[in-house]
Amino acid sequence: MVTGAVFADLGNDVIGVDIDQNRVDTLNSGGCPIHEPRLPELLKHNLREGRLTFTTSIPEAVLKSEIIFVCVGTPPVEDGGTNLSQVEAAATGIARALNSYKIIVNKSTVPVGTGDFVREVIEKNGVASTDFDVVCNPEFLREGQAVRDTLQPDRIVIGSASEKAAKIVQLLYQALNAPCIITDTQSAELIKYASNAFLATKISFINAVANLCEKTQADIREVAKGVGADSRIGPAFLGAGLGYGGSCFPKDIDALLQASRKLGAEISILEAVRAENDNRVPRFVQRIIDRLGATSRLPLEGKTIGVLGLSFKPDTDDMREAKSIEICHALREAGAELRVYDPIATENARRIIGDEGIEYCQSPYVAAKGASGIVIVTEWRDFIQLNLNRLKTEMVEPIIFDGRNIYSPEQVTDAGFEYFSIGKTPAKP
Ligand SMILES: NC(=O)c1ccc[n+]([C@@H]2O[C@H](COP(=O)([O-])OP(=O)(O)OC[C@H]3O[C@@H](n4cnc5c(N)ncnc54)[C@H](O)[C@@H]3O)[C@@H](O)[C@H]2O)c1
């Protein structure tokens, strides 16, 4: 949707195809099926201008197009590998409709070698190798700022065995004036996985250092500031917290680990990255239990806890691999009643987390009613601006467990709260 809307905005004719009729109907009627800043306006504008349409018909789109982007899901399978069935189905559909030379661009995140797989699928369906080229053009956008990232990318990566095809795809991006890396297909495929794996490594590394800070008088924010000031390291992705979630990092790290193992060149450091990440929520919940719990089978029985933030990150309603799911389940298992709030993701969250022992609230202050602790799970801007005095008057025990370090300890303790943050010993008023 985002890529299509931006290409249309740059003046191209774009036809979006999805097998989901509801999604196509919503889009054709001017709606936007996900929460993503700036996307609804961009979709509506280009729909009105007639440059953007949506259909469920692959043949209709293929016949009219010169360049075909495959952006389907590539979910994980049990052993950490990648399920390529959506890619295979899309490639088959394209092959059956192909009427002249086309460029097929793989934008989905796929294991190294998938370009060759797509080529094989298309040829198996009777298309001559001279009638198409395959290009790998991985996507680096971040949910919550997807339109901005698409308009101002750090780089555009284009991998292909065909110089001609790579040049045509590069032309499509020309108006963005972004650095362009033209390379072979397999390097392009690996650039995407390696980038995500490196970012995840940074996150797990700083989280592991945060664990050490909690055992000392050091403060992870100060440590990260000092470390990030080194130009060889940089400050991004050094915010300690509850670990990475979402639809990309967990599956991409697993997929790279599994693929490297299969090929006999295991990137074993990723085992440690994953283990640290898997341990973030259990460790955080244990701190809550240690502070609030009784020594019984259900240590939080009789306690009410407010949970702020449900989506996997701010500015999205995406709940895939959101830390809130694991946290809510763990707190419920410990016997707590939950009052939860999210500015956007409530309905999606309810479908995944359920209703049992959980009250979905209309505001952070309502979520705080009768609570013995507030847990910050997602760093929505709204939470940084909370009126802490008002929040405190709603609560039974004024304690904040901040899983994203959105407050400074002084700010919270001055307002009369006990404050547990990541990578620092607890602070008292
Ligand atoms: N979401 C992100 O932030 C992000 C960022 C970078 C890369 N990616 C990658 O992009 C790909 C898509 O991710 P997503 O989050 O948009 O997934 P998604 O599951 O939200 O969307 C995929 C869409 O493809 C449709 N689809 C499935 N099979 C189809 C077919 N044969 N023909 C037409 N449509 C079909 C589905 O109905 C769905 O609407 C994945 O490989 C992902 O790793 C995602």
The ligand as an SDF file (V2000), in Angstrom:
LIG
                    3D

 44 48  0  0  0  0  0  0  0  0999 V2000
    5.5070   -4.4340    7.6320 N   0  0  0  0  0  0  0  0  0  0  0  0
    6.7170   -3.9040    7.5930 C   0  0  0  0  0  0  0  0  0  0  0  0
    7.0550   -2.9800    8.3120 O   0  0  0  0  0  0  0  0  0  0  0  0
    7.7480   -4.4300    6.6110 C   0  0  0  0  0  0  0  0  0  0  0  0
    8.9590   -3.7360    6.4420 C   0  0  0  0  0  0  0  0  0  0  0  0
    9.9000   -4.2260    5.5520 C   0  0  0  0  0  0  0  0  0  0  0  0
    9.6500   -5.4040    4.8700 C   0  0  0  0  0  0  0  0  0  0  0  0
    8.4650   -6.0570    5.0640 N   0  0  0  0  0  0  0  0  0  0  0  0
    8.2310   -7.3000    4.3150 C   0  0  0  0  0  0  0  0  0  0  0  0
    7.2150   -7.0600    3.3680 O   0  0  0  0  0  0  0  0  0  0  0  0
    6.4330   -8.2420    3.1740 C   0  0  0  0  0  0  0  0  0  0  0  0
    4.9750   -7.9410    3.4310 C   0  0  0  0  0  0  0  0  0  0  0  0
    4.8250   -7.5190    4.7760 O   0  0  0  0  0  0  0  0  0  0  0  0
    3.4540   -6.9180    5.3250 P   0  0  0  0  0  0  0  0  0  0  0  0
    3.6830   -6.5460    6.7310 O   0  0  0  0  0  0  0  0  0  0  0  0
    2.9400   -5.8920    4.3710 O   0  0  0  0  0  0  0  0  0  0  0  0
    2.5420   -8.2390    5.2360 O   0  0  0  0  0  0  0  0  0  0  0  0
    0.9470   -8.3620    5.3160 P   0  0  0  0  0  0  0  0  0  0  0  0
    0.7120   -9.7930    5.6560 O   0  0  0  0  0  0  0  0  0  0  0  0
    0.4050   -7.2820    6.1720 O   0  0  0  0  0  0  0  0  0  0  0  0
    0.4590   -8.0760    3.8330 O   0  0  0  0  0  0  0  0  0  0  0  0
    0.6270   -8.9850    2.7950 C   0  0  0  0  0  0  0  0  0  0  0  0
   -0.5780   -8.8830    1.8620 C   0  0  0  0  0  0  0  0  0  0  0  0
   -0.3650   -9.7850    0.7700 O   0  0  0  0  0  0  0  0  0  0  0  0
   -1.6270  -10.3280    0.3900 C   0  0  0  0  0  0  0  0  0  0  0  0
   -1.4060  -11.5380   -0.4180 N   0  0  0  0  0  0  0  0  0  0  0  0
   -1.0690  -12.7760   -0.0050 C   0  0  0  0  0  0  0  0  0  0  0  0
   -0.9410  -13.6030   -1.0520 N   0  0  0  0  0  0  0  0  0  0  0  0
   -1.2060  -12.8780   -2.1690 C   0  0  0  0  0  0  0  0  0  0  0  0
   -1.2320  -13.1630   -3.5700 C   0  0  0  0  0  0  0  0  0  0  0  0
   -0.9450  -14.3810   -4.0270 N   0  0  0  0  0  0  0  0  0  0  0  0
   -1.5570  -12.1870   -4.4240 N   0  0  0  0  0  0  0  0  0  0  0  0
   -1.8430  -10.9340   -3.9620 C   0  0  0  0  0  0  0  0  0  0  0  0
   -1.8260  -10.5980   -2.6540 N   0  0  0  0  0  0  0  0  0  0  0  0
   -1.5100  -11.5540   -1.7670 C   0  0  0  0  0  0  0  0  0  0  0  0
   -2.2950  -10.5680    1.7250 C   0  0  0  0  0  0  0  0  0  0  0  0
   -3.7010  -10.7250    1.5720 O   0  0  0  0  0  0  0  0  0  0  0  0
   -1.9150   -9.2890    2.4940 C   0  0  0  0  0  0  0  0  0  0  0  0
   -2.8560   -8.2710    2.3230 O   0  0  0  0  0  0  0  0  0  0  0  0
    7.0450   -9.2980    4.1130 C   0  0  0  0  0  0  0  0  0  0  0  0
    7.9780  -10.0520    3.4190 O   0  0  0  0  0  0  0  0  0  0  0  0
    7.7350   -8.4450    5.1620 C   0  0  0  0  0  0  0  0  0  0  0  0
    8.7980   -9.1210    5.7930 O   0  0  0  0  0  0  0  0  0  0  0  0
    7.5120   -5.5880    5.8820 C   0  0  0  0  0  0  0  0  0  0  0  0
  1  2  1  0
  2  3  2  0
  2  4  1  0
  4  5  1  0
  4 44  2  0
  5  6  2  0
  6  7  1  0
  7  8  2  0
  8  9  1  0
  8 44  1  0
  9 10  1  0
  9 42  1  0
 10 11  1  0
 11 12  1  0
 11 40  1  0
 12 13  1  0
 13 14  1  0
 14 15  2  0
 14 16  1  0
 14 17  1  0
 17 18  1  0
 18 19  2  0
 18 20  1  0
 18 21  1  0
 21 22  1  0
 22 23  1  0
 23 24  1  0
 23 38  1  0
 24 25  1  0
 25 26  1  0
 25 36  1  0
 26 27  1  0
 26 35  1  0
 27 28  2  0
 28 29  1  0
 29 30  1  0
 29 35  2  0
 30 31  1  0
 30 32  2  0
 32 33  1  0
 33 34  2  0
 34 35  1  0
 36 37  1  0
 36 38  1  0
 38 39  1  0
 40 41  1  0
 40 42  1  0
 42 43  1  0
M  CHG  2   8   1  16  -1
M  END
$$$$
